[in-house]
């Protein structure tokens, strides 16, 4: 299934994108360390945010299917850029899980999180430190 997204360069290193199916608008800005204002998510910020969101969404699908309470999951992510060529070099992702999960549920959710399409799409040269934190 294809999803159409349209975009427009607004000038001053800012791009506005519109999600075709919903009309939702997303703006990106170049980061401070790359000539931008850093007033919005940068395109590479969105890559890291997409990874976290995707992993949690896949866990949510499994949790809904299997009757697991997953509400309250939060994440913290860091993006580390490298040069030559400029790109994401490392992603640190901490996913804080809710209390009350059994060992089997934890194992299942973590396993499926790693199958998310964004995780599968990232270049293998990007170092990923993904940690699930339980209370």
N, CA, C and O atoms as a GROMACS GRO file, in nm:
protein
  540
    1UNK      N    1   0.084  -0.118   0.000
    1UNK     CA    2   0.000   0.000   0.000
    1UNK      C    3   0.088   0.124   0.000
    1UNK      O    4   0.177   0.138   0.085
    2UNK      N    5   0.065   0.212  -0.093
    2UNK     CA    6   0.141   0.336  -0.102
    2UNK      C    7   0.073   0.447  -0.021
    2UNK      O    8  -0.050   0.453  -0.014
    3UNK      N    9   0.153   0.532   0.038
    3UNK     CA   10   0.105   0.650   0.108
    3UNK      C   11   0.171   0.770   0.044
    3UNK      O   12   0.294   0.776   0.033
    4UNK      N   13   0.091   0.865   0.002
    4UNK     CA   14   0.146   0.986  -0.060
    4UNK      C   15   0.170   1.093   0.045
    4UNK      O   16   0.085   1.120   0.130
    5UNK      N   17   0.289   1.151   0.038
    5UNK     CA   18   0.327   1.263   0.123
    5UNK      C   19   0.379   1.371   0.030
    5UNK      O   20   0.466   1.346  -0.054
    6UNK      N   21   0.326   1.491   0.044
    6UNK     CA   22   0.371   1.603  -0.040
    6UNK      C   23   0.446   1.702   0.047
    6UNK      O   24   0.417   1.717   0.166
    7UNK      N   25   0.541   1.771  -0.014
    7UNK     CA   26   0.619   1.868   0.062
    7UNK      C   27   0.653   1.991  -0.017
    7UNK      O   28   0.643   1.995  -0.139
    8UNK      N   29   0.695   2.093   0.058
    8UNK     CA   30   0.732   2.220  -0.004
    8UNK      C   31   0.844   2.284   0.077
    8UNK      O   32   0.839   2.288   0.200
    9UNK      N   33   0.945   2.334   0.006
    9UNK     CA   34   1.052   2.410   0.070
    9UNK      C   35   0.999   2.548   0.099
    9UNK      O   36   0.958   2.620   0.007
   10UNK      N   37   0.999   2.587   0.226
   10UNK     CA   38   0.945   2.717   0.265
   10UNK      C   39   1.052   2.824   0.274
   10UNK      O   40   1.022   2.940   0.304
   11UNK      N   41   1.177   2.787   0.247
   11UNK     CA   42   1.286   2.882   0.259
   11UNK      C   43   1.349   2.874   0.396
   11UNK      O   44   1.292   2.816   0.489
   12UNK      N   45   1.466   2.933   0.408
   12UNK     CA   46   1.537   2.941   0.536
   12UNK      C   47   1.557   2.803   0.598
   12UNK      O   48   1.552   2.788   0.720
   13UNK      N   49   1.581   2.702   0.514
   13UNK     CA   50   1.613   2.565   0.553
   13UNK      C   51   1.498   2.493   0.623
   13UNK      O   52   1.519   2.404   0.705
   14UNK      N   53   1.375   2.532   0.590
   14UNK     CA   54   1.256   2.470   0.649
   14UNK      C   55   1.174   2.403   0.538
   14UNK      O   56   1.156   2.460   0.430
   15UNK      N   57   1.123   2.281   0.568
   15UNK     CA   58   1.039   2.207   0.474
   15UNK      C   59   0.909   2.172   0.544
   15UNK      O   60   0.909   2.126   0.658
   16UNK      N   61   0.798   2.193   0.473
   16UNK     CA   62   0.666   2.156   0.524
   16UNK      C   63   0.619   2.035   0.445
   16UNK      O   64   0.620   2.036   0.322
   17UNK      N   65   0.578   1.930   0.516
   17UNK     CA   66   0.528   1.807   0.454
   17UNK      C   67   0.384   1.783   0.498
   17UNK      O   68   0.347   1.812   0.612
   18UNK      N   69   0.304   1.730   0.405
   18UNK     CA   70   0.164   1.701   0.434
   18UNK      C   71   0.137   1.554   0.407
   18UNK      O   72   0.163   1.503   0.298
   19UNK      N   73   0.085   1.487   0.508
   19UNK     CA   74   0.050   1.345   0.499
   19UNK      C   75  -0.081   1.334   0.422
   19UNK      O   76  -0.185   1.384   0.468
   20UNK      N   77  -0.077   1.270   0.306
   20UNK     CA   78  -0.193   1.263   0.218
   20UNK      C   79  -0.319   1.209   0.281
   20UNK      O   80  -0.424   1.273   0.273
   21UNK      N   81  -0.314   1.092   0.344
   21UNK     CA   82  -0.437   1.035   0.398
   21UNK      C   83  -0.504   1.118   0.507
   21UNK      O   84  -0.627   1.123   0.514
   22UNK      N   85  -0.425   1.184   0.592
   22UNK     CA   86  -0.484   1.255   0.706
   22UNK      C   87  -0.481   1.406   0.695
   22UNK      O   88  -0.558   1.475   0.762
   23UNK      N   89  -0.393   1.459   0.610
   23UNK     CA   90  -0.376   1.604   0.603
   23UNK      C   91  -0.289   1.660   0.714
   23UNK      O   92  -0.271   1.782   0.723
   24UNK      N   93  -0.235   1.574   0.798
   24UNK     CA   94  -0.148   1.617   0.907
   24UNK      C   95  -0.023   1.685   0.849
   24UNK      O   96   0.032   1.640   0.749
   25UNK      N   97   0.019   1.794   0.914
   25UNK     CA   98   0.132   1.873   0.865
   25UNK      C   99   0.251   1.855   0.959
   25UNK      O  100   0.237   1.852   1.082
   26UNK      N  101   0.368   1.843   0.899
   26UNK     CA  102   0.493   1.828   0.974
   26UNK      C  103   0.595   1.922   0.912
   26UNK      O  104   0.615   1.923   0.791
   27UNK      N  105   0.661   2.000   0.996
   27UNK     CA  106   0.766   2.089   0.947
   27UNK      C  107   0.900   2.044   1.003
   27UNK      O  108   0.909   2.002   1.118
   28UNK      N  109   1.003   2.053   0.920
   28UNK     CA  110   1.138   2.025   0.965
   28UNK      C  111   1.224   2.149   0.946
   28UNK      O  112   1.195   2.236   0.863
   29UNK      N  113   1.328   2.155   1.024
   29UNK     CA  114   1.421   2.267   1.020
   29UNK      C  115   1.562   2.209   1.028
   29UNK      O  116   1.584   2.108   1.095
   30UNK      N  117   1.656   2.271   0.961
   30UNK     CA  118   1.795   2.229   0.976
   30UNK      C  119   1.839   2.255   1.119
   30UNK      O  120   1.799   2.355   1.179
   31UNK      N  121   1.923   2.166   1.175
   31UNK     CA  122   1.968   2.185   1.313
   31UNK      C  123   2.070   2.298   1.325
   31UNK      O  124   2.130   2.342   1.226
   32UNK      N  125   2.089   2.344   1.447
   32UNK     CA  126   2.184   2.452   1.472
   32UNK      C  127   2.325   2.419   1.423
   32UNK      O  128   2.395   2.507   1.373
   33UNK      N  129   2.366   2.293   1.436
   33UNK     CA  130   2.502   2.257   1.396
   33UNK      C  131   2.516   2.233   1.245
   33UNK      O  132   2.621   2.191   1.197
   34UNK      N  133   2.408   2.261   1.171
   34UNK     CA  134   2.415   2.249   1.025
   34UNK      C  135   2.343   2.366   0.958
   34UNK      O  136   2.265   2.348   0.864
   35UNK      N  137   2.371   2.487   1.008
   35UNK     CA  138   2.328   2.613   0.948
   35UNK      C  139   2.181   2.646   0.968
   35UNK      O  140   2.132   2.743   0.910
   36UNK      N  141   2.109   2.570   1.048
   36UNK     CA  142   1.967   2.596   1.068
   36UNK      C  143   1.938   2.669   1.196
   36UNK      O  144   2.027   2.704   1.273
   37UNK      N  145   1.810   2.691   1.218
   37UNK     CA  146   1.764   2.756   1.340
   37UNK      C  147   1.736   2.657   1.452
   37UNK      O  148   1.733   2.694   1.570
   38UNK      N  149   1.717   2.530   1.417
   38UNK     CA  150   1.689   2.429   1.518
   38UNK      C  151   1.557   2.451   1.589
   38UNK      O  152   1.542   2.412   1.705
   39UNK      N  153   1.461   2.512   1.522
   39UNK     CA  154   1.332   2.544   1.585
   39UNK      C  155   1.230   2.432   1.571
   39UNK      O  156   1.125   2.435   1.636
   40UNK      N  157   1.259   2.333   1.489
   40UNK     CA  158   1.170   2.220   1.466
   40UNK      C  159   1.254   2.093   1.468
   40UNK      O  160   1.377   2.099   1.478
   41UNK      N  161   1.189   1.977   1.458
   41UNK     CA  162   1.264   1.854   1.440
   41UNK      C  163   1.346   1.866   1.312
   41UNK      O  164   1.298   1.920   1.212
   42UNK      N  165   1.468   1.814   1.314
   42UNK     CA  166   1.545   1.804   1.190
   42UNK      C  167   1.505   1.673   1.123
   42UNK      O  168   1.447   1.586   1.188
   43UNK      N  169   1.536   1.657   0.994
   43UNK     CA  170   1.505   1.530   0.930
   43UNK      C  171   1.568   1.410   1.001
   43UNK      O  172   1.506   1.304   1.011
   44UNK      N  173   1.691   1.426   1.051
   44UNK     CA  174   1.753   1.313   1.120
   44UNK      C  175   1.693   1.292   1.259
   44UNK      O  176   1.693   1.179   1.310
   45UNK      N  177   1.642   1.397   1.322
   45UNK     CA  178   1.567   1.380   1.447
   45UNK      C  179   1.446   1.290   1.423
   45UNK      O  180   1.411   1.206   1.507
   46UNK      N  181   1.382   1.308   1.308
   46UNK     CA  182   1.264   1.229   1.276
   46UNK      C  183   1.298   1.081   1.257
   46UNK      O  184   1.216   0.994   1.287
   47UNK      N  185   1.418   1.052   1.208
   47UNK     CA  186   1.459   0.912   1.193
   47UNK      C  187   1.461   0.844   1.330
   47UNK      O  188   1.408   0.734   1.346
   48UNK      N  189   1.521   0.911   1.428
   48UNK     CA  190   1.532   0.854   1.562
   48UNK      C  191   1.394   0.846   1.628
   48UNK      O  192   1.362   0.746   1.693
   49UNK      N  193   1.315   0.950   1.610
   49UNK     CA  194   1.178   0.951   1.664
   49UNK      C  195   1.095   0.841   1.598
   49UNK      O  196   1.015   0.775   1.665
   50UNK      N  197   1.114   0.821   1.469
   50UNK     CA  198   1.042   0.715   1.397
   50UNK      C  199   1.079   0.577   1.449
   50UNK      O  200   0.992   0.490   1.462
   51UNK      N  201   1.206   0.556   1.480
   51UNK     CA  202   1.247   0.427   1.534
   51UNK      C  203   1.174   0.399   1.666
   51UNK      O  204   1.117   0.292   1.684
   52UNK      N  205   1.177   0.496   1.756
   52UNK     CA  206   1.112   0.476   1.886
   52UNK      C  207   0.962   0.456   1.870
   52UNK      O  208   0.904   0.365   1.930
   53UNK      N  209   0.900   0.540   1.791
   53UNK     CA  210   0.756   0.530   1.770
   53UNK      C  211   0.718   0.397   1.705
   53UNK      O  212   0.618   0.335   1.743
   54UNK      N  213   0.795   0.354   1.610
   54UNK     CA  214   0.769   0.228   1.540
   54UNK      C  215   0.781   0.109   1.635
   54UNK      O  216   0.694   0.021   1.636
   55UNK      N  217   0.886   0.106   1.713
   55UNK     CA  218   0.906  -0.006   1.806
   55UNK      C  219   0.791  -0.013   1.906
   55UNK      O  220   0.740  -0.121   1.936
   56UNK      N  221   0.751   0.103   1.958
   56UNK     CA  222   0.641   0.105   2.056
   56UNK      C  223   0.509   0.069   1.989
   56UNK      O  224   0.426   0.001   2.050
   57UNK      N  225   0.488   0.112   1.866
   57UNK     CA  226   0.366   0.077   1.794
   57UNK      C  227   0.356  -0.074   1.772
   57UNK      O  228   0.250  -0.133   1.792
   58UNK      N  229   0.466  -0.136   1.731
   58UNK     CA  230   0.466  -0.282   1.710
   58UNK      C  231   0.437  -0.353   1.842
   58UNK      O  232   0.361  -0.450   1.845
   59UNK      N  233   0.498  -0.305   1.951
   59UNK     CA  234   0.467  -0.364   2.081
   59UNK      C  235   0.319  -0.345   2.115
   59UNK      O  236   0.256  -0.433   2.174
   60UNK      N  237   0.264  -0.231   2.078
   60UNK     CA  238   0.123  -0.205   2.102
   60UNK      C  239   0.032  -0.301   2.025
   60UNK      O  240  -0.070  -0.345   2.077
   61UNK      N  241   0.070  -0.332   1.903
   61UNK     CA  242  -0.008  -0.429   1.823
   61UNK      C  243  -0.008  -0.565   1.891
   61UNK      O  244  -0.112  -0.630   1.902
   62UNK      N  245   0.110  -0.608   1.936
   62UNK     CA  246   0.122  -0.738   2.004
   62UNK      C  247   0.045  -0.734   2.136
   62UNK      O  248  -0.025  -0.830   2.170
   63UNK      N  249   0.057  -0.625   2.210
   63UNK     CA  250  -0.012  -0.613   2.339
   63UNK      C  251  -0.163  -0.617   2.321
   63UNK      O  252  -0.233  -0.683   2.398
   64UNK      N  253  -0.213  -0.547   2.222
   64UNK     CA  254  -0.358  -0.548   2.197
   64UNK      C  255  -0.405  -0.689   2.159
   64UNK      O  256  -0.508  -0.736   2.208
   65UNK      N  257  -0.329  -0.753   2.073
   65UNK     CA  258  -0.364  -0.887   2.029
   65UNK      C  259  -0.367  -0.987   2.144
   65UNK      O  260  -0.454  -1.074   2.151
   66UNK      N  261  -0.270  -0.973   2.235
   66UNK     CA  262  -0.252  -1.071   2.342
   66UNK      C  263  -0.307  -1.026   2.478
   66UNK      O  264  -0.288  -1.094   2.578
   67UNK      N  265  -0.376  -0.912   2.481
   67UNK     CA  266  -0.436  -0.865   2.606
   67UNK      C  267  -0.335  -0.820   2.710
   67UNK      O  268  -0.357  -0.840   2.830
   68UNK      N  269  -0.224  -0.761   2.667
   68UNK     CA  270  -0.120  -0.713   2.758
   68UNK      C  271  -0.140  -0.564   2.781
   68UNK      O  272  -0.161  -0.489   2.685
   69UNK      N  273  -0.135  -0.519   2.905
   69UNK     CA  274  -0.148  -0.377   2.937
   69UNK      C  275  -0.014  -0.308   2.908
   69UNK      O  276   0.087  -0.338   2.972
   70UNK      N  277  -0.014  -0.217   2.811
   70UNK     CA  278   0.110  -0.151   2.771
   70UNK      C  279   0.104   0.000   2.788
   70UNK      O  280   0.203   0.069   2.765
   71UNK      N  281  -0.010   0.053   2.828
   71UNK     CA  282  -0.025   0.197   2.843
   71UNK      C  283   0.081   0.252   2.938
   71UNK      O  284   0.118   0.188   3.036
   72UNK      N  285   0.128   0.370   2.908
   72UNK     CA  286   0.227   0.435   2.992
   72UNK      C  287   0.370   0.415   2.949
   72UNK      O  288   0.462   0.465   3.014
   73UNK      N  289   0.392   0.342   2.840
   73UNK     CA  290   0.530   0.326   2.791
   73UNK      C  291   0.581   0.463   2.747
   73UNK      O  292   0.510   0.539   2.681
   74UNK      N  293   0.704   0.494   2.785
   74UNK     CA  294   0.767   0.619   2.742
   74UNK      C  295   0.904   0.586   2.683
   74UNK      O  296   0.956   0.476   2.700
   75UNK      N  297   0.960   0.684   2.612
   75UNK     CA  298   1.095   0.662   2.559
   75UNK      C  299   1.179   0.788   2.571
   75UNK      O  300   1.128   0.899   2.584
   76UNK      N  301   1.307   0.766   2.567
   76UNK     CA  302   1.407   0.872   2.562
   76UNK      C  303   1.507   0.830   2.455
   76UNK      O  304   1.555   0.717   2.457
   77UNK      N  305   1.537   0.920   2.363
   77UNK     CA  306   1.628   0.885   2.254
   77UNK      C  307   1.735   0.991   2.239
   77UNK      O  308   1.713   1.109   2.266
   78UNK      N  309   1.851   0.947   2.195
   78UNK     CA  310   1.961   1.037   2.161
   78UNK      C  311   2.007   1.004   2.020
   78UNK      O  312   2.014   0.888   1.980
   79UNK      N  313   2.038   1.109   1.947
   79UNK     CA  314   2.093   1.094   1.812
   79UNK      C  315   2.234   1.152   1.813
   79UNK      O  316   2.255   1.265   1.856
   80UNK      N  317   2.328   1.074   1.766
   80UNK     CA  318   2.467   1.119   1.759
   80UNK      C  319   2.508   1.122   1.612
   80UNK      O  320   2.504   1.020   1.543
   81UNK      N  321   2.546   1.238   1.565
   81UNK     CA  322   2.587   1.255   1.426
   81UNK      C  323   2.738   1.234   1.413
   81UNK      O  324   2.814   1.259   1.507
   82UNK      N  325   2.780   1.188   1.296
   82UNK     CA  326   2.921   1.176   1.263
   82UNK      C  327   2.944   1.245   1.128
   82UNK      O  328   2.849   1.278   1.057
   83UNK      N  329   3.070   1.264   1.094
   83UNK     CA  330   3.106   1.336   0.971
   83UNK      C  331   3.168   1.243   0.868
   83UNK      O  332   3.205   1.129   0.898
   84UNK      N  333   3.178   1.295   0.748
   84UNK     CA  334   3.248   1.232   0.635
   84UNK      C  335   3.195   1.094   0.596
   84UNK      O  336   3.267   0.996   0.614
   85UNK      N  337   3.078   1.084   0.546
   85UNK     CA  338   2.980   1.192   0.524
   85UNK      C  339   2.897   1.216   0.650
   85UNK      O  340   2.886   1.130   0.738
   86UNK      N  341   2.839   1.335   0.657
   86UNK     CA  342   2.752   1.369   0.770
   86UNK      C  343   2.632   1.276   0.769
   86UNK      O  344   2.559   1.266   0.670
   87UNK      N  345   2.611   1.206   0.881
   87UNK     CA  346   2.502   1.109   0.892
   87UNK      C  347   2.484   1.072   1.038
   87UNK      O  348   2.563   1.110   1.124
   88UNK      N  349   2.378   0.997   1.065
   88UNK     CA  350   2.357   0.945   1.199
   88UNK      C  351   2.458   0.833   1.222
   88UNK      O  352   2.466   0.739   1.144
   89UNK      N  353   2.535   0.844   1.329
   89UNK     CA  354   2.634   0.741   1.361
   89UNK      C  355   2.587   0.647   1.471
   89UNK      O  356   2.622   0.529   1.472
   90UNK      N  357   2.508   0.703   1.563
   90UNK     CA  358   2.464   0.620   1.676
   90UNK      C  359   2.329   0.669   1.726
   90UNK      O  360   2.301   0.789   1.730
   91UNK      N  361   2.246   0.573   1.763
   91UNK     CA  362   2.116   0.600   1.825
   91UNK      C  363   2.116   0.530   1.961
   91UNK      O  364   2.144   0.410   1.970
   92UNK      N  365   2.084   0.606   2.063
   92UNK     CA  366   2.063   0.548   2.196
   92UNK      C  367   1.914   0.560   2.224
   92UNK      O  368   1.858   0.670   2.218
   93UNK      N  369   1.850   0.449   2.255
   93UNK     CA  370   1.706   0.448   2.279
   93UNK      C  371   1.677   0.372   2.408
   93UNK      O  372   1.714   0.256   2.423
   94UNK      N  373   1.611   0.440   2.500
   94UNK     CA  374   1.566   0.378   2.624
   94UNK      C  375   1.414   0.376   2.623
   94UNK      O  376   1.350   0.480   2.611
   95UNK      N  377   1.357   0.258   2.636
   95UNK     CA  378   1.213   0.243   2.639
   95UNK      C  379   1.174   0.200   2.779
   95UNK      O  380   1.210   0.091   2.824
   96UNK      N  381   1.100   0.287   2.849
   96UNK     CA  382   1.057   0.257   2.985
   96UNK      C  383   0.923   0.185   2.978
   96UNK      O  384   0.823   0.239   2.931
   97UNK      N  385   0.924   0.063   3.025
   97UNK     CA  386   0.810  -0.026   3.018
   97UNK      C  387   0.725  -0.016   3.144
   97UNK      O  388   0.774   0.026   3.249
   98UNK      N  389   0.597  -0.055   3.135
   98UNK     CA  390   0.510  -0.048   3.252
   98UNK      C  391   0.537  -0.164   3.349
   98UNK      O  392   0.599  -0.264   3.313
   99UNK      N  393   0.491  -0.147   3.471
   99UNK     CA  394   0.503  -0.252   3.572
   99UNK      C  395   0.403  -0.363   3.543
   99UNK      O  396   0.306  -0.345   3.471
  100UNK      N  397   0.430  -0.478   3.601
  100UNK     CA  398   0.334  -0.587   3.597
  100UNK      C  399   0.347  -0.684   3.481
  100UNK      O  400   0.262  -0.772   3.466
  101UNK      N  401   0.450  -0.670   3.398
  101UNK     CA  402   0.468  -0.762   3.286
  101UNK      C  403   0.540  -0.887   3.333
  101UNK      O  404   0.635  -0.879   3.411
  102UNK      N  405   0.496  -1.002   3.285
  102UNK     CA  406   0.566  -1.128   3.316
  102UNK      C  407   0.694  -1.135   3.233
  102UNK      O  408   0.712  -1.060   3.138
  103UNK      N  409   0.782  -1.226   3.270
  103UNK     CA  410   0.906  -1.245   3.194
  103UNK      C  411   0.876  -1.284   3.049
  103UNK      O  412   0.943  -1.237   2.957
  104UNK      N  413   0.775  -1.370   3.030
  104UNK     CA  414   0.737  -1.410   2.894
  104UNK      C  415   0.686  -1.291   2.813
  104UNK      O  416   0.718  -1.278   2.695
  105UNK      N  417   0.607  -1.206   2.875
  105UNK     CA  418   0.554  -1.088   2.806
  105UNK      C  419   0.668  -0.993   2.770
  105UNK      O  420   0.670  -0.939   2.659
  106UNK      N  421   0.760  -0.972   2.861
  106UNK     CA  422   0.875  -0.885   2.835
  106UNK      C  423   0.954  -0.937   2.714
  106UNK      O  424   0.987  -0.861   2.623
  107UNK      N  425   0.982  -1.065   2.715
  107UNK     CA  426   1.060  -1.127   2.607
  107UNK      C  427   0.988  -1.113   2.473
  107UNK      O  428   1.049  -1.077   2.373
  108UNK      N  429   0.858  -1.140   2.473
  108UNK     CA  430   0.779  -1.132   2.351
  108UNK      C  431   0.776  -0.988   2.297
  108UNK      O  432   0.798  -0.965   2.178
  109UNK      N  433   0.750  -0.891   2.384
  109UNK     CA  434   0.741  -0.751   2.341
  109UNK      C  435   0.874  -0.701   2.286
  109UNK      O  436   0.877  -0.633   2.184
  110UNK      N  437   0.983  -0.734   2.353
  110UNK     CA  438   1.116  -0.692   2.306
  110UNK      C  439   1.148  -0.755   2.171
  110UNK      O  440   1.200  -0.689   2.081
  111UNK      N  441   1.116  -0.883   2.158
  111UNK     CA  442   1.143  -0.953   2.031
  111UNK      C  443   1.069  -0.886   1.916
  111UNK      O  444   1.128  -0.858   1.811
  112UNK      N  445   0.940  -0.860   1.934
  112UNK     CA  446   0.862  -0.800   1.828
  112UNK      C  447   0.901  -0.654   1.802
  112UNK      O  448   0.894  -0.608   1.688
  113UNK      N  449   0.943  -0.582   1.905
  113UNK     CA  450   0.987  -0.443   1.886
  113UNK      C  451   1.100  -0.436   1.783
  113UNK      O  452   1.105  -0.344   1.701
  114UNK      N  453   1.190  -0.533   1.788
  114UNK     CA  454   1.304  -0.534   1.695
  114UNK      C  455   1.265  -0.572   1.552
  114UNK      O  456   1.348  -0.565   1.462
  115UNK      N  457   1.140  -0.611   1.531
  115UNK     CA  458   1.094  -0.642   1.395
  115UNK      C  459   1.028  -0.522   1.328
  115UNK      O  460   0.980  -0.534   1.215
  116UNK      N  461   1.024  -0.408   1.394
  116UNK     CA  462   0.954  -0.292   1.336
  116UNK      C  463   1.020  -0.251   1.204
  116UNK      O  464   1.142  -0.263   1.188
  117UNK      N  465   0.940  -0.203   1.110
  117UNK     CA  466   0.992  -0.168   0.977
  117UNK      C  467   1.103  -0.062   0.978
  117UNK      O  468   1.194  -0.067   0.896
  118UNK      N  469   1.096   0.034   1.070
  118UNK     CA  470   1.202   0.136   1.074
  118UNK      C  471   1.333   0.070   1.118
  118UNK      O  472   1.438   0.095   1.059
  119UNK      N  473   1.327  -0.011   1.221
  119UNK     CA  474   1.447  -0.082   1.269
  119UNK      C  475   1.507  -0.164   1.156
  119UNK      O  476   1.629  -0.167   1.138
  120UNK      N  477   1.423  -0.231   1.080
  120UNK     CA  478   1.469  -0.316   0.969
  120UNK      C  479   1.523  -0.233   0.852
  120UNK      O  480   1.599  -0.284   0.770
  121UNK      N  481   1.485  -0.106   0.845
  121UNK     CA  482   1.524  -0.020   0.732
  121UNK      C  483   1.652   0.058   0.757
  121UNK      O  484   1.714   0.108   0.663
  122UNK      N  485   1.693   0.070   0.882
  122UNK     CA  486   1.813   0.148   0.912
  122UNK      C  487   1.940   0.078   0.864
  122UNK      O  488   1.950  -0.045   0.868
  123UNK      N  489   2.034   0.156   0.818
  123UNK     CA  490   2.161   0.102   0.770
  123UNK      C  491   2.234   0.033   0.884
  123UNK      O  492   2.237   0.085   0.996
  124UNK      N  493   2.293  -0.083   0.858
  124UNK     CA  494   2.361  -0.156   0.965
  124UNK      C  495   2.482  -0.084   1.024
  124UNK      O  496   2.527  -0.121   1.132
  125UNK      N  497   2.535   0.017   0.956
  125UNK     CA  498   2.648   0.092   1.011
  125UNK      C  499   2.607   0.186   1.124
  125UNK      O  500   2.692   0.235   1.198
  126UNK      N  501   2.476   0.211   1.139
  126UNK     CA  502   2.430   0.296   1.248
  126UNK      C  503   2.430   0.212   1.376
  126UNK      O  504   2.358   0.113   1.386
  127UNK      N  505   2.511   0.253   1.472
  127UNK     CA  506   2.515   0.182   1.600
  127UNK      C  507   2.385   0.211   1.675
  127UNK      O  508   2.344   0.326   1.687
  128UNK      N  509   2.323   0.106   1.724
  128UNK     CA  510   2.198   0.120   1.798
  128UNK      C  511   2.214   0.058   1.936
  128UNK      O  512   2.244  -0.060   1.950
  129UNK      N  513   2.193   0.139   2.037
  129UNK     CA  514   2.193   0.092   2.175
  129UNK      C  515   2.048   0.103   2.223
  129UNK      O  516   2.001   0.211   2.258
  130UNK      N  517   1.979  -0.008   2.224
  130UNK     CA  518   1.838  -0.010   2.260
  130UNK      C  519   1.824  -0.084   2.393
  130UNK      O  520   1.866  -0.199   2.407
  131UNK      N  521   1.764  -0.014   2.489
  131UNK     CA  522   1.751  -0.070   2.624
  131UNK      C  523   1.606  -0.061   2.668
  131UNK      O  524   1.542   0.044   2.657
  132UNK      N  525   1.554  -0.171   2.718
  132UNK     CA  526   1.420  -0.173   2.775
  132UNK      C  527   1.437  -0.165   2.926
  132UNK      O  528   1.510  -0.244   2.986
  133UNK      N  529   1.370  -0.070   2.987
  133UNK     CA  530   1.384  -0.045   3.131
  133UNK      C  531   1.252  -0.083   3.199
  133UNK      O  532   1.145  -0.037   3.161
  134UNK      N  533   1.262  -0.167   3.301
  134UNK     CA  534   1.147  -0.213   3.376
  134UNK      C  535   1.153  -0.161   3.518
  134UNK      O  536   1.261  -0.151   3.576
  135UNK      N  537   1.036  -0.128   3.575
  135UNK     CA  538   1.035  -0.078   3.713
  135UNK      C  539   1.071  -0.187   3.814
  135UNK      O  540   1.074  -0.162   3.934
   0.00000   0.00000   0.00000
